[in-house]
Amino acid sequence: MFFVYGVSMTLAKKQAAKKCSTSVGAHPNRRQLNPDEYQAKLDDMAQHLFETMKPQRLSHSLSTPALCQQYIVLAMTQEAHRDVHIRYHKLSDKVNPKTKKPIINLVVFNGEAAA
């Protein structure tokens, strides 16, 4: 299974909407932001998060790297993205001591055969 990882502006805006408050100041001097001020604050926070976020999974599992490349091309035409790359599951030789199953790692796909 292959996945597309990266940072999109949509993810940054969602995170900013969770973190951005509608007021400013401490208790005695607290005031509500008007819609224009709030939107400006939200846009600044979204831009900052877009520049500093770690890559997250953008796609569901895809069966081939070619499908991932098509997904990347389509996503790049829709909105701003950065650090877009493909990762895949790779079995390690280590075993989880509790479940006795091999540990699965996500590895960056560089074009080599993924076994």
Backbone as a printed PyTorch tensor [residue, N CA C, xyz], in Angstrom:
tensor([[[  0.8300,  -1.1730,   0.0000],
         [  0.0000,   0.0000,   0.0000],
         [  0.8810,   1.2450,   0.0000]],

        [[  0.5030,   2.1890,  -0.8100],
         [  1.2360,   3.4400,  -0.9410],
         [  0.3610,   4.5960,  -0.4700]],

        [[  0.9910,   5.5940,   0.1030],
         [  0.2840,   6.7640,   0.6040],
         [  1.0000,   8.0240,   0.1450]],

        [[  0.2550,   9.1010,  -0.0560],
         [  0.8340,  10.3960,  -0.3870],
         [  0.8910,  11.2090,   0.9010]],

        [[  2.0840,  11.6860,   1.2350],
         [  2.2940,  12.5200,   2.4130],
         [  2.7160,  13.9070,   1.9770]],

        [[  2.3500,  14.9020,   2.7640],
         [  2.7530,  16.2720,   2.4790],
         [  1.9740,  17.2340,   3.3550]],

        [[  2.1080,  18.5130,   3.0400],
         [  1.3920,  19.5610,   3.7540],
         [  0.5620,  20.3250,   2.7320]],

        [[ -0.7330,  20.4480,   3.0050],
         [ -1.6080,  21.2040,   2.1130],
         [ -2.1500,  22.4120,   2.8560]],

        [[ -2.5770,  23.4040,   2.1090],
         [ -3.1330,  24.6070,   2.7150],
         [ -4.4530,  24.2950,   3.4240]],

        [[ -5.2030,  23.3110,   2.9390],
         [ -6.4440,  22.9320,   3.5990],
         [ -6.1870,  22.4170,   5.0100]],

        [[ -5.1620,  21.5690,   5.1600],
         [ -4.8150,  21.0710,   6.4900],
         [ -4.3880,  22.2160,   7.4010]],

        [[ -3.6180,  23.1460,   6.8640],
         [ -3.1610,  24.2850,   7.6590],
         [ -4.3350,  25.1600,   8.0900]],

        [[ -5.3040,  25.3580,   7.1950],
         [ -6.4750,  26.1730,   7.5460],
         [ -7.3250,  25.4830,   8.6080]],

        [[ -7.4630,  24.1640,   8.5370],
         [ -8.2310,  23.4360,   9.5460],
         [ -7.5680,  23.5530,  10.9170]],

        [[ -6.2400,  23.3880,  10.9570],
         [ -5.5230,  23.5270,  12.2230],
         [ -5.6260,  24.9450,  12.7610]],

        [[ -5.5220,  25.9380,  11.8790],
         [ -5.6100,  27.3350,  12.3080],
         [ -6.9970,  27.6520,  12.8500]],

        [[ -8.0380,  27.1020,  12.2410],
         [ -9.4000,  27.3510,  12.7140],
         [ -9.6050,  26.7810,  14.1180]],

        [[ -8.9220,  25.6860,  14.4380],
         [ -9.0260,  25.1100,  15.7720],
         [ -8.2970,  25.9640,  16.8090]],

        [[ -7.1560,  26.5550,  16.4170],
         [ -6.3150,  27.2680,  17.3650],
         [ -6.6460,  28.7530,  17.5030]],

        [[ -7.2180,  29.3480,  16.4920],
         [ -7.4310,  30.7960,  16.4630],
         [ -8.6180,  31.1750,  17.3460]],

        [[ -8.4020,  32.1460,  18.2270],
         [ -9.4870,  32.5910,  19.1050],
         [-10.1670,  33.8200,  18.5110]],

        [[-11.3940,  34.0690,  18.9550],
         [-12.1680,  35.2010,  18.4310],
         [-11.9980,  36.4500,  19.2770]],

        [[-11.1970,  36.3580,  20.3360],
         [-10.9770,  37.5270,  21.1850],
         [ -9.4800,  37.7240,  21.3840]],

        [[ -9.1210,  38.9010,  21.9000],
         [ -7.7330,  39.2320,  22.1340],
         [ -7.6300,  39.9690,  23.4640]],

        [[ -6.5400,  39.7660,  24.1810],
         [ -6.3190,  40.4480,  25.4500],
         [ -6.6560,  39.5810,  26.6420]],

        [[ -6.2690,  40.0760,  27.8490],
         [ -6.5500,  39.3850,  29.1010],
         [ -7.9060,  39.8450,  29.6450]],

        [[ -8.3420,  39.2750,  30.7550],
         [ -9.7030,  39.4540,  31.2590],
         [-10.1930,  40.9030,  31.3660]],

        [[ -9.5320,  41.7930,  32.0690],
         [-10.1520,  43.1260,  32.1580],
         [-10.1350,  43.8800,  30.8340]],

        [[ -9.1930,  43.5790,  29.9690],
         [ -9.0570,  44.3050,  28.6990],
         [ -9.4280,  43.4470,  27.4900]],

        [[-10.1360,  42.3440,  27.6910],
         [-10.4940,  41.4390,  26.5940],
         [-11.5200,  42.1040,  25.6770]],

        [[-11.3100,  41.9100,  24.3780],
         [-12.2830,  42.4220,  23.4170],
         [-12.4490,  41.4110,  22.2910]],

        [[-13.5970,  41.3990,  21.6950],
         [-13.9000,  40.5060,  20.5820],
         [-13.3330,  41.0970,  19.2940]],

        [[-12.7990,  40.2300,  18.4460],
         [-12.3100,  40.6700,  17.1450],
         [-13.4740,  40.8160,  16.1840]],

        [[-13.4190,  41.8380,  15.3410],
         [-14.4540,  41.9410,  14.3110],
         [-14.1220,  40.9310,  13.2080]],

        [[-15.0460,  40.6470,  12.3120],
         [-14.8070,  39.5930,  11.3020],
         [-13.5680,  39.8250,  10.4370]],

        [[-13.2640,  41.0610,  10.0890],
         [-12.0780,  41.3220,   9.2600],
         [-10.7910,  41.0410,  10.0270]],

        [[-10.7370,  41.4440,  11.2970],
         [ -9.5470,  41.1880,  12.1180],
         [ -9.3650,  39.6890,  12.3410]],

        [[-10.4750,  39.0050,  12.6110],
         [-10.4010,  37.5630,  12.8230],
         [ -9.9130,  36.8440,  11.5700]],

        [[-10.4250,  37.2500,  10.4100],
         [-10.0090,  36.6110,   9.1590],
         [ -8.5280,  36.8550,   8.8830]],

        [[ -8.0490,  38.0780,   9.1640],
         [ -6.6220,  38.3800,   8.9750],
         [ -5.7710,  37.5390,   9.9210]],

        [[ -6.2000,  37.4110,  11.1640],
         [ -5.4730,  36.5930,  12.1400],
         [ -5.4790,  35.1260,  11.7140]],

        [[ -6.6100,  34.6530,  11.2300],
         [ -6.7370,  33.2710,  10.7760],
         [ -5.8360,  32.9990,   9.5740]],

        [[ -5.7890,  33.9280,   8.6210],
         [ -4.9330,  33.7640,   7.4460],
         [ -3.4560,  33.7560,   7.8240]],

        [[ -3.0520,  34.6360,   8.7430],
         [ -1.6510,  34.6620,   9.1880],
         [ -1.2720,  33.3590,   9.8760]],

        [[ -2.1520,  32.8570,  10.7200],
         [ -1.8740,  31.6200,  11.4340],
         [ -1.8290,  30.4380,  10.4630]],

        [[ -2.7300,  30.4210,   9.4810],
         [ -2.7380,  29.3390,   8.4900],
         [ -1.4540,  29.3540,   7.6670]],

        [[ -0.9840,  30.5300,   7.2810],
         [  0.2610,  30.6320,   6.5030],
         [  1.4490,  30.1680,   7.3400]],

        [[  1.4850,  30.5590,   8.6130],
         [  2.5770,  30.1290,   9.4880],
         [  2.5630,  28.6120,   9.6710]],

        [[  1.3720,  28.0340,   9.8920],
         [  1.2700,  26.5850,  10.0460],
         [  1.6600,  25.8620,   8.7590]],

        [[  1.2820,  26.4100,   7.6160],
         [  1.6290,  25.7990,   6.3290],
         [  3.1490,  25.7090,   6.1750]],

        [[  3.8580,  26.7190,   6.6550],
         [  5.3190,  26.7380,   6.5210],
         [  6.0170,  25.8440,   7.5380]],

        [[  5.3760,  25.5660,   8.6810],
         [  6.0720,  24.8560,   9.7580],
         [  5.5460,  23.4570,  10.0510]],

        [[  4.4150,  23.0520,   9.4970],
         [  3.8430,  21.7370,   9.8130],
         [  4.7060,  20.6040,   9.2790]],

        [[  4.6440,  19.4590,   9.9810],
         [  5.2820,  18.2520,   9.4790],
         [  4.3550,  17.6200,   8.4530]],

        [[  4.8970,  16.8900,   7.4880],
         [  4.0410,  16.2390,   6.4870],
         [  3.0690,  15.2520,   7.1290]],

        [[  1.8450,  15.2700,   6.6240],
         [  0.7980,  14.3730,   7.0900],
         [  0.2500,  13.5950,   5.9060]],

        [[ -0.4860,  12.5410,   6.2000],
         [ -1.0400,  11.7160,   5.1320],
         [ -2.1500,  12.4830,   4.4260]],

        [[ -2.0360,  12.5980,   3.1000],
         [ -3.0140,  13.3210,   2.3040],
         [ -4.0060,  12.3930,   1.6280]],

        [[ -3.5880,  11.1630,   1.3080],
         [ -4.4470,  10.2630,   0.5440],
         [ -4.7500,   9.0080,   1.3480]],

        [[ -5.7520,   8.2860,   0.8760],
         [ -6.0140,   6.9530,   1.4000],
         [ -5.0130,   6.0080,   0.7520]],

        [[ -5.0620,   4.7440,   1.0920],
         [ -4.1070,   3.8010,   0.5220],
         [ -4.3610,   3.6430,  -0.9730]],

        [[ -3.2860,   3.7110,  -1.7290],
         [ -3.3340,   3.5360,  -3.1740],
         [ -2.4950,   2.3280,  -3.5300]],

        [[ -2.8390,   1.6490,  -4.6000],
         [ -2.2160,   0.3590,  -4.8880],
         [ -0.8730,   0.4690,  -5.5950]],

        [[ -0.6270,   1.5280,  -6.3620],
         [  0.6350,   1.6340,  -7.0960],
         [  1.2190,   3.0390,  -6.9710]],

        [[  2.5270,   3.1660,  -7.1680],
         [  3.1360,   4.4960,  -7.1550],
         [  2.6470,   5.3780,  -8.3010]],

        [[  2.2400,   4.7770,  -9.4080],
         [  1.7320,   5.5690, -10.5310],
         [  0.4340,   6.2870, -10.1350]],

        [[ -0.4190,   5.6060,  -9.3890],
         [ -1.6420,   6.2500,  -8.9050],
         [ -1.3110,   7.3820,  -7.9380]],

        [[ -0.2750,   7.1750,  -7.1380],
         [  0.1560,   8.2390,  -6.2210],
         [  0.6590,   9.4500,  -7.0010]],

        [[  1.3900,   9.2200,  -8.0740],
         [  1.8780,  10.3320,  -8.9020],
         [  0.7050,  11.0900,  -9.5230]],

        [[ -0.3140,  10.3620,  -9.9800],
         [ -1.5000,  11.0180, -10.5260],
         [ -2.2060,  11.8400,  -9.4460]],

        [[ -2.2740,  11.2960,  -8.2340],
         [ -2.8890,  12.0140,  -7.1210],
         [ -2.1120,  13.2980,  -6.8250]],

        [[ -0.7920,  13.2260,  -6.8560],
         [  0.0490,  14.3950,  -6.5840],
         [ -0.1740,  15.4660,  -7.6460]],

        [[ -0.1990,  15.0710,  -8.9100],
         [ -0.4110,  16.0350,  -9.9980],
         [ -1.7670,  16.7060,  -9.8520]],

        [[ -2.7930,  15.9220,  -9.5540],
         [ -4.1300,  16.4800,  -9.3790],
         [ -4.1930,  17.4130,  -8.1680]],

        [[ -3.5740,  17.0200,  -7.0730],
         [ -3.6070,  17.8390,  -5.8620],
         [ -2.8610,  19.1540,  -6.0630]],

        [[ -1.7530,  19.1190,  -6.7910],
         [ -0.9700,  20.3430,  -7.0220],
         [ -1.7360,  21.3480,  -7.8660]],

        [[ -2.6330,  20.8830,  -8.7330],
         [ -3.4150,  21.8160,  -9.5420],
         [ -4.5480,  22.4480,  -8.7380]],

        [[ -4.9580,  21.8100,  -7.6320],
         [ -6.0820,  22.2990,  -6.8490],
         [ -5.6980,  23.4180,  -5.8880]],

        [[ -4.5810,  23.2420,  -5.1470],
         [ -4.1740,  24.2210,  -4.1420],
         [ -2.6860,  24.0810,  -3.8410]],

        [[ -2.2040,  24.9290,  -2.9330],
         [ -0.7900,  24.9260,  -2.5790],
         [ -0.4540,  23.7110,  -1.7120]],

        [[  0.6530,  23.0480,  -2.0420],
         [  1.1800,  21.9250,  -1.2820],
         [  2.6870,  22.1020,  -1.1570]],

        [[  3.2750,  21.4690,  -0.1630],
         [  4.7270,  21.4330,  -0.0550],
         [  5.1460,  20.0940,   0.5420]],

        [[  6.3920,  19.7180,   0.2910],
         [  6.9770,  18.4700,   0.7990],
         [  6.1250,  17.2510,   0.4680]],

        [[  5.6270,  17.1750,  -0.7530],
         [  4.7750,  16.0550,  -1.1570],
         [  5.6680,  14.8920,  -1.5800]],

        [[  5.4160,  13.7190,  -1.0110],
         [  6.1810,  12.5300,  -1.3530],
         [  5.3230,  11.2870,  -1.1050]],

        [[  5.8490,  10.1460,  -1.5420],
         [  5.1300,   8.8720,  -1.4350],
         [  5.8110,   8.0210,  -0.3700]],

        [[  4.9990,   7.3850,   0.4610],
         [  5.5100,   6.4360,   1.4540],
         [  4.7810,   5.1090,   1.2910]],

        [[  5.4300,   4.0460,   1.7450],
         [  4.8150,   2.7250,   1.6740],
         [  5.1370,   1.9330,   2.9340]],

        [[  4.3400,   0.8960,   3.2010],
         [  4.5630,   0.0250,   4.3500],
         [  5.6810,  -0.9510,   4.0430]],

        [[  6.6180,  -1.0840,   4.9710],
         [  7.7040,  -2.0420,   4.8130],
         [  7.8310,  -2.8340,   6.1080]],

        [[  7.8500,  -4.1410,   5.9880],
         [  8.0030,  -4.9880,   7.1570],
         [  9.4390,  -4.9220,   7.6550]],

        [[  9.6050,  -4.7720,   8.9480],
         [ 10.9510,  -4.7960,   9.5220],
         [ 11.2370,  -6.1930,  10.0500]],

        [[ 12.4780,  -6.4390,  10.3860],
         [ 12.8320,  -7.7510,  10.9040],
         [ 12.5890,  -7.8420,  12.4090]],

        [[ 12.1680,  -6.7440,  13.0420],
         [ 11.8670,  -6.7500,  14.4660],
         [ 10.4470,  -7.2490,  14.6880]],

        [[ 10.2100,  -7.8360,  15.8610],
         [  8.9110,  -8.3860,  16.2120],
         [  8.4050,  -7.6780,  17.4630]],

        [[  7.1260,  -7.3210,  17.4550],
         [  6.5070,  -6.7260,  18.6320],
         [  6.4270,  -7.7930,  19.7230]],

        [[  6.9920,  -7.5390,  20.9020],
         [  7.0100,  -8.5880,  21.9210],
         [  5.6340,  -8.9600,  22.4630]],

        [[  4.6730,  -8.0470,  22.4090],
         [  3.3430,  -8.3550,  22.9360],
         [  2.5010,  -9.1360,  21.9460]],

        [[  2.5090,  -8.6970,  20.6730],
         [  1.6350,  -9.3360,  19.6880],
         [  2.3260, -10.4230,  18.8730]],

        [[  3.6420, -10.4770,  18.9490],
         [  4.4500, -11.4630,  18.1910],
         [  4.2960, -11.3000,  16.6850]],

        [[  3.9650, -10.0770,  16.2470],
         [  3.8390,  -9.7800,  14.8230],
         [  4.9660,  -8.8560,  14.4070]],

        [[  5.3720,  -8.9160,  13.1360],
         [  6.4370,  -8.0140,  12.6870],
         [  5.9840,  -6.5570,  12.7160]],

        [[  6.9220,  -5.6710,  13.0170],
         [  6.6400,  -4.2430,  13.0760],
         [  6.6510,  -3.6810,  11.6580]],

        [[  5.6580,  -2.8400,  11.3490],
         [  5.5340,  -2.2500,  10.0170],
         [  5.9960,  -0.7980,  10.0860]],

        [[  6.8990,  -0.4080,   9.1910],
         [  7.4020,   0.9640,   9.1200],
         [  6.9060,   1.6310,   7.8480]],

        [[  6.7200,   2.9430,   7.9160],
         [  6.4320,   3.7270,   6.7150],
         [  7.7420,   4.2730,   6.1810]],

        [[  8.0550,   3.9510,   4.9290],
         [  9.3220,   4.3230,   4.3120],
         [  9.0450,   5.1910,   3.0930]],

        [[  9.8940,   6.1910,   2.8720],
         [  9.7540,   7.0660,   1.7110],
         [ 10.0880,   6.2720,   0.4500]],

        [[  9.2230,   6.3660,  -0.5370],
         [  9.4050,   5.6590,  -1.8060],
         [ 10.2640,   6.5050,  -2.7360]],

        [[ 11.3850,   5.9350,  -3.1980],
         [ 12.3060,   6.6430,  -4.0820],
         [ 12.3490,   6.0750,  -5.4790]],

        [[ 11.4260,   5.2260,  -5.8300],
         [ 11.4040,   4.6460,  -7.1660],
         [ 11.9240,   3.2240,  -7.2010]],

        [[ 12.4830,   2.7180,  -6.0980],
         [ 12.9820,   1.3550,  -6.0920],
         [ 11.8210,   0.3920,  -5.9080]],

        [[ 12.0670,  -0.8700,  -6.1290],
         [ 11.0160,  -1.8790,  -5.9860],
         [ 10.6730,  -2.0200,  -4.5130]],

        [[  9.3880,  -1.8650,  -4.2130],
         [  8.9260,  -2.0010,  -2.8350],
         [  8.4940,  -3.4270,  -2.6060]],

        [[  9.2460,  -4.1280,  -1.7850],
         [  8.9400,  -5.5440,  -1.5300],
         [  8.2060,  -5.6920,  -0.2280]]])
